[in-house]
Amino acid sequence: MNIKKIIAREWLVIIGIMIAGISVLVCENLRAESLDEVMRKIYTPEDLEKLYAQEFAYTFNIPNANQSPEETLQKRSGSCLDFAILSKAILTRLGIKSEVVIMRFEGMDVGHAVCIWFEGGDYHMFSSKEILRTHTSSQEEALKKIYPDIECCTSCERKYDYESGLCESR
């Protein structure tokens, strides 16, 4: 066998080993964290907001196709509802009582979901990946302050039916 063929074959083996090693490293870095693992680095809502900003992407999602908190952690992306569900799961583990609120806007067929909680005398909410501070003491007032065109929501006086996508009649 010619020396050039031997060297070429050995280089192919070395390159194959290197590619396999890189693939293992990439897969290790992409390994999905469990909720328990994420909780080791989250101590406040602000910590969660930083994690979202650094590692997560917002995606528009079709209605009624929400992900579990674990799926959102694995994919590192989600819709407003996916982030609201994950935020509630994490805030609950932090001992903060929160609620996922789904709303519909006047004259629009699309809605939005947030995770809202009361802390320090005011309502705050995760709207997708960011915290919105409302400085209000009523949940409905907080929602209307941020979303003035809200027509109805799952926890508002005028109820939103998530299944049908409709507001209660007045």
Secondary structure, DSSP 8 states (H G I E B T S, - for coil): --HHHHHHHHHHHHHHHHHHHHHHHHHHHT----HHHHHTT--SHHHHHHHHHHH-EE----TT----HHHHHHHTEE-HHHHHHHHHHHHHHTT--EEEEEEEETT-S-EEEEEEEEETTEEEEEETTEEEE---SSHHHHHHHH-TTEEEETTSSSBEETTTTEE---
